[in-house]
Amino acid sequence: MPIKVDPNKCDGCGICVYDCGADVFRFNDKKDKVFPYGNKYCVNCFLCELVCPEDAIEVVLTTAKLNGKTSIP
């Protein structure tokens, strides 16, 4: 699941880093921002979107074709 962090909104508080059980986020110490490090580990819980006080995180839904049928992974 692709995760986008808007660097203009992110204040580097780190709530998403600590709350994400899938360990998807990392700090960029030079910029005092957070970035998605392990999108492939995302379990689609959307907790990061919910806990971000700056509304800087977006979990982007993607669709996949399985046996010719469209589904959300």
Phi and psi in degrees as GROMACS dihedral restraints (atoms count N, CA, C in turn):
[ dihedral_restraints ]
;  ai    aj    ak    al  type     phi  dphi    fc
    3     4     5     6     1   -66.4    20    10
    4     5     6     7     1   133.7    20    10
    6     7     8     9     1  -118.3    20    10
    7     8     9    10     1   130.9    20    10
    9    10    11    12     1  -114.6    20    10
   10    11    12    13     1   135.2    20    10
   12    13    14    15     1  -116.5    20    10
   13    14    15    16     1   121.7    20    10
   15    16    17    18     1   -79.4    20    10
   16    17    18    19     1   109.8    20    10
   18    19    20    21     1   -65.8    20    10
   19    20    21    22     1   -20.1    20    10
   21    22    23    24     1   -76.1    20    10
   22    23    24    25     1   -23.8    20    10
   24    25    26    27     1   -98.4    20    10
   25    26    27    28     1   -31.7    20    10
   27    28    29    30     1   -64.8    20    10
   28    29    30    31     1   127.0    20    10
   30    31    32    33     1  -104.2    20    10
   31    32    33    34     1     6.4    20    10
   33    34    35    36     1    73.8    20    10
   34    35    36    37     1    22.7    20    10
   36    37    38    39     1   -64.0    20    10
   37    38    39    40     1   -30.1    20    10
   39    40    41    42     1    85.1    20    10
   40    41    42    43     1     5.5    20    10
   42    43    44    45     1   -57.6    20    10
   43    44    45    46     1   -42.0    20    10
   45    46    47    48     1   -64.4    20    10
   46    47    48    49     1   -36.8    20    10
   48    49    50    51     1   -61.7    20    10
   49    50    51    52     1   -44.4    20    10
   51    52    53    54     1   -78.7    20    10
   52    53    54    55     1   -30.6    20    10
   54    55    56    57     1   -86.9    20    10
   55    56    57    58     1   -19.7    20    10
   57    58    59    60     1   -76.6    20    10
   58    59    60    61     1   111.6    20    10
   60    61    62    63     1   -72.9    20    10
   61    62    63    64     1   -16.8    20    10
   63    64    65    66     1   -91.7    20    10
   64    65    66    67     1    -0.1    20    10
   66    67    68    69     1    58.9    20    10
   67    68    69    70     1    45.2    20    10
   69    70    71    72     1   -82.4    20    10
   70    71    72    73     1   -27.0    20    10
   72    73    74    75     1  -106.0    20    10
   73    74    75    76     1   152.5    20    10
   75    76    77    78     1  -136.1    20    10
   76    77    78    79     1   159.1    20    10
   78    79    80    81     1   -88.2    20    10
   79    80    81    82     1   142.5    20    10
   81    82    83    84     1  -104.0    20    10
   82    83    84    85     1    96.8    20    10
   84    85    86    87     1   -60.5    20    10
   85    86    87    88     1   -32.5    20    10
   87    88    89    90     1   -69.2    20    10
   88    89    90    91     1   -29.7    20    10
   90    91    92    93     1  -108.4    20    10
   91    92    93    94     1    -3.5    20    10
   93    94    95    96     1    52.9    20    10
   94    95    96    97     1    44.3    20    10
   96    97    98    99     1  -131.5    20    10
   97    98    99   100     1   167.4    20    10
   99   100   101   102     1  -109.7    20    10
  100   101   102   103     1   147.0    20    10
  102   103   104   105     1  -138.4    20    10
  103   104   105   106     1   151.0    20    10
  105   106   107   108     1   -73.7    20    10
  106   107   108   109     1   121.1    20    10
  108   109   110   111     1  -101.1    20    10
  109   110   111   112     1   -36.3    20    10
  111   112   113   114     1  -129.7    20    10
  112   113   114   115     1    62.2    20    10
  114   115   116   117     1   -51.0    20    10
  115   116   117   118     1   -34.4    20    10
  117   118   119   120     1   -67.0    20    10
  118   119   120   121     1   -16.1    20    10
  120   121   122   123     1   -92.2    20    10
  121   122   123   124     1    -6.0    20    10
  123   124   125   126     1   -60.4    20    10
  124   125   126   127     1   133.7    20    10
  126   127   128   129     1  -105.8    20    10
  127   128   129   130     1    13.6    20    10
  129   130   131   132     1    62.5    20    10
  130   131   132   133     1    37.5    20    10
  132   133   134   135     1   -88.3    20    10
  133   134   135   136     1   -17.7    20    10
  135   136   137   138     1    65.1    20    10
  136   137   138   139     1    13.2    20    10
  138   139   140   141     1   -60.9    20    10
  139   140   141   142     1   -38.8    20    10
  141   142   143   144     1   -59.3    20    10
  142   143   144   145     1   -42.1    20    10
  144   145   146   147     1   -62.6    20    10
  145   146   147   148     1   -40.8    20    10
  147   148   149   150     1   -70.5    20    10
  148   149   150   151     1   -37.1    20    10
  150   151   152   153     1   -89.3    20    10
  151   152   153   154     1   -13.5    20    10
  153   154   155   156     1   -70.1    20    10
  154   155   156   157     1   113.6    20    10
  156   157   158   159     1   -71.2    20    10
  157   158   159   160     1   -16.9    20    10
  159   160   161   162     1  -100.1    20    10
  160   161   162   163     1     1.2    20    10
  162   163   164   165     1    54.7    20    10
  163   164   165   166     1    42.0    20    10
  165   166   167   168     1   -95.4    20    10
  166   167   168   169     1    -6.7    20    10
  168   169   170   171     1  -111.7    20    10
  169   170   171   172     1   136.0    20    10
  171   172   173   174     1  -130.7    20    10
  172   173   174   175     1   124.5    20    10
  174   175   176   177     1   -93.9    20    10
  175   176   177   178     1   117.4    20    10
  177   178   179   180     1   -94.3    20    10
  178   179   180   181     1   118.8    20    10
  180   181   182   183     1   -72.8    20    10
  181   182   183   184     1   135.1    20    10
  183   184   185   186     1  -121.4    20    10
  184   185   186   187     1   157.6    20    10
  186   187   188   189     1  -112.6    20    10
  187   188   189   190     1   154.8    20    10
  189   190   191   192     1  -132.6    20    10
  190   191   192   193     1   152.8    20    10
  192   193   194   195     1   -99.3    20    10
  193   194   195   196     1   126.7    20    10
  195   196   197   198     1  -130.2    20    10
  196   197   198   199     1   114.2    20    10
  198   199   200   201     1    54.7    20    10
  199   200   201   202     1    39.5    20    10
  201   202   203   204     1    80.3    20    10
  202   203   204   205     1    -1.2    20    10
  204   205   206   207     1  -108.2    20    10
  205   206   207   208     1   142.2    20    10
  207   208   209   210     1   -85.9    20    10
  208   209   210   211     1   133.1    20    10
  210   211   212   213     1  -143.9    20    10
  211   212   213   214     1   162.6    20    10
  213   214   215   216     1   -98.2    20    10
  214   215   216   217     1   121.1    20    10
